[in-house]
């Protein structure tokens, strides 16, 4: 079941989340899962929940991609504890791929670079790919299959660079388990048991 609480004021959203936790508390030893976009928001929300509830304990604040990977691991025992798609790891892999000779458009952009532009580009791409994996998995699936999504002139070189990265991760045993995750849940409903009873997504 999906419930939406809408507001452009974080204080109102924090009050709504506190009301949900108060009205429907989880069992004492079960962790509350809250997905947030930043560490700063997680700290702020933790204080607001403590003020509203009197105490805020056993609350896990996760970033979206990390939480998604945790869900994979609860259903698929062969999924590694740490995701190879972590933006920090992806940045280093992308930097190496870019410097070694990426798509022509990237090589053109990096002409005359002393290394700083490549480092910045790798970081921005790691962040983009991290968001695509969570928010636009259909794009990633199409790219993995060699297709395109008609996203504009920047799609070709981004897709080509993603394919280089994905091929390296698959070769290292780190292929993205999204499709296996959904197939497992569909084929064996009992595998849903280890999943959290409630996940709260918090953002303005």
C-alpha positions as CSV (number, residue, x, y, z in Angstrom):
1,X,0.0,0.0,0.0
2,X,1.3,3.5,-0.9
3,X,0.4,6.6,1.1
4,X,1.4,10.1,0.0
5,X,1.8,13.0,2.3
6,X,2.3,16.2,0.2
7,X,3.8,19.5,1.4
8,X,6.5,21.9,0.3
9,X,7.4,22.4,4.0
10,X,9.8,19.9,5.6
11,X,8.3,20.6,9.0
12,X,4.9,19.5,7.9
13,X,6.3,16.3,6.3
14,X,8.2,15.5,9.5
15,X,5.1,16.0,11.5
16,X,3.2,13.6,9.1
17,X,5.9,11.0,9.4
18,X,5.9,11.2,13.2
19,X,2.1,10.8,13.2
20,X,2.4,7.6,11.1
21,X,5.1,6.2,13.5
22,X,2.9,7.1,16.5
23,X,-0.3,5.7,15.1
24,X,1.3,2.5,13.7
25,X,4.5,1.6,15.6
26,X,6.6,-1.2,14.4
27,X,7.5,-4.1,16.8
28,X,10.1,-3.1,19.4
29,X,13.1,-4.8,17.8
30,X,12.2,-3.9,14.1
31,X,14.0,-1.0,12.5
32,X,12.2,1.9,10.9
33,X,13.5,2.6,7.4
34,X,13.5,6.1,6.1
35,X,15.0,7.0,2.7
36,X,16.4,10.5,2.4
37,X,18.3,12.4,-0.3
38,X,21.1,13.8,2.0
39,X,22.9,13.3,5.3
40,X,22.0,16.8,6.4
41,X,18.3,16.1,6.0
42,X,18.7,12.8,7.8
43,X,20.2,14.6,10.8
44,X,17.6,17.2,10.8
45,X,14.7,14.7,10.5
46,X,16.2,12.6,13.3
47,X,16.0,15.6,15.7
48,X,12.4,16.5,14.5
49,X,11.2,12.9,15.1
50,X,12.8,12.8,18.5
51,X,11.1,16.1,19.4
52,X,7.7,14.8,18.2
53,X,7.9,11.3,19.6
54,X,9.9,11.9,22.7
55,X,12.6,9.5,21.5
56,X,13.8,8.4,18.1
57,X,15.6,5.0,18.1
58,X,16.1,2.1,15.7
59,X,15.6,4.4,12.7
60,X,17.8,3.6,9.7
61,X,18.3,6.6,7.3
62,X,19.5,5.5,3.9
63,X,20.1,7.0,0.5
64,X,17.9,5.6,-2.3
65,X,20.5,3.5,-4.1
66,X,21.8,2.0,-0.9
67,X,18.3,1.1,0.3
68,X,17.5,-0.5,-3.0
69,X,20.6,-2.6,-2.8
70,X,19.7,-3.7,0.8
71,X,16.4,-4.9,-0.5
72,X,18.1,-6.9,-3.2
73,X,20.3,-8.5,-0.6
74,X,17.3,-9.6,1.6
75,X,15.8,-11.5,-1.3
76,X,18.9,-12.6,-3.3
77,X,21.5,-14.2,-1.0
78,X,24.3,-14.0,-3.6
79,X,24.1,-10.2,-3.7
80,X,27.2,-8.6,-2.2
81,X,26.8,-6.6,0.9
82,X,28.4,-3.5,-0.8
83,X,27.1,-2.4,-4.1
84,X,29.6,-2.1,-7.0
85,X,27.3,0.7,-8.2
86,X,28.2,3.0,-5.3
87,X,28.9,6.5,-6.8
88,X,32.3,6.7,-5.2
89,X,33.4,3.4,-6.7
90,X,31.8,4.2,-10.0
91,X,33.6,7.5,-10.2
92,X,37.0,5.8,-10.1
93,X,36.0,3.2,-12.7
94,X,34.5,5.8,-15.0
95,X,37.7,8.0,-14.6
96,X,39.8,5.0,-15.7
97,X,37.5,4.3,-18.7
98,X,37.4,7.9,-19.7
99,X,41.2,8.3,-19.6
100,X,41.8,5.0,-21.4
101,X,39.6,6.2,-24.3
102,X,35.9,6.6,-23.9
103,X,33.3,7.6,-26.6
104,X,34.5,10.1,-29.2
105,X,32.3,12.9,-27.7
106,X,34.0,12.4,-24.4
107,X,37.5,12.4,-25.9
108,X,36.7,15.6,-27.7
109,X,35.5,17.2,-24.5
110,X,38.7,16.2,-22.7
111,X,41.1,17.5,-25.3
112,X,43.9,19.4,-23.6
113,X,42.7,18.4,-20.1
114,X,45.2,18.2,-17.3
115,X,43.1,15.6,-15.4
116,X,40.8,17.9,-13.5
117,X,38.1,18.0,-16.2
118,X,38.1,14.2,-16.4
119,X,37.8,13.9,-12.6
120,X,34.9,16.3,-12.6
121,X,33.1,14.5,-15.5
122,X,33.6,11.1,-13.8
123,X,32.0,12.4,-10.7
124,X,29.0,14.0,-12.5
125,X,28.5,10.8,-14.5
126,X,28.7,8.6,-11.4
127,X,25.9,10.7,-9.8
128,X,23.8,10.5,-13.0
129,X,24.2,6.8,-13.4
130,X,23.3,6.3,-9.7
131,X,20.1,8.3,-10.2
132,X,19.3,6.4,-13.4
133,X,19.6,3.1,-11.6
134,X,17.0,4.2,-9.1
135,X,14.7,6.6,-11.0
136,X,15.1,5.4,-14.6
137,X,15.8,1.7,-14.6
138,X,14.0,1.4,-17.9
139,X,16.7,3.5,-19.6
140,X,19.4,1.3,-18.1
141,X,17.6,-1.9,-19.2
142,X,17.3,-0.5,-22.8
143,X,21.0,0.5,-22.8
144,X,22.0,-2.9,-21.5
145,X,20.2,-4.4,-24.4
146,X,22.0,-2.2,-26.9
147,X,18.9,0.0,-27.5
148,X,18.3,3.7,-27.1
149,X,15.4,5.8,-25.5
150,X,15.4,8.9,-27.8
151,X,16.6,11.1,-25.0
152,X,18.5,13.6,-27.2
153,X,22.1,14.2,-28.5
154,X,23.8,13.2,-25.2
155,X,22.2,9.8,-25.0
156,X,24.6,8.0,-27.4
157,X,27.8,8.8,-25.5
158,X,26.2,8.3,-22.1
159,X,24.8,4.9,-23.2
160,X,28.2,3.9,-24.7
161,X,30.0,4.8,-21.5
162,X,27.4,3.0,-19.4
163,X,27.8,-0.2,-21.5
164,X,31.6,-0.1,-21.0
165,X,31.1,0.3,-17.2
166,X,28.4,-2.4,-17.1
167,X,30.4,-4.9,-19.1
168,X,33.3,-4.5,-16.6
169,X,31.0,-4.9,-13.6
170,X,29.3,-8.0,-15.1
171,X,32.7,-9.5,-15.8
172,X,33.6,-9.0,-12.2
173,X,30.4,-10.6,-11.0
174,X,28.7,-7.4,-10.2
175,X,25.9,-7.3,-12.7
176,X,22.9,-5.3,-11.5
177,X,20.4,-7.7,-9.9
178,X,17.2,-5.6,-10.4
179,X,15.6,-8.0,-12.9
180,X,16.4,-11.1,-10.8
181,X,15.0,-9.4,-7.7
182,X,11.6,-8.8,-9.3
183,X,11.5,-12.2,-11.0
184,X,12.2,-13.9,-7.6
185,X,9.5,-12.0,-5.8
186,X,7.0,-12.8,-8.6
187,X,7.9,-16.5,-8.7
188,X,8.2,-17.0,-4.9
189,X,5.9,-14.7,-2.9
190,X,7.3,-16.1,0.4
191,X,10.5,-14.2,-0.4
192,X,8.7,-11.0,0.5
193,X,8.8,-12.0,4.2
194,X,12.3,-10.5,4.9
195,X,11.4,-7.2,3.3
196,X,10.7,-4.2,5.7
197,X,7.1,-3.9,6.7
198,X,7.3,-0.1,6.0
199,X,9.7,2.1,4.1
200,X,9.2,5.9,4.3
201,X,10.6,8.1,1.5
202,X,11.2,11.6,2.8
203,X,11.9,14.6,0.6
204,X,10.4,18.0,-0.1
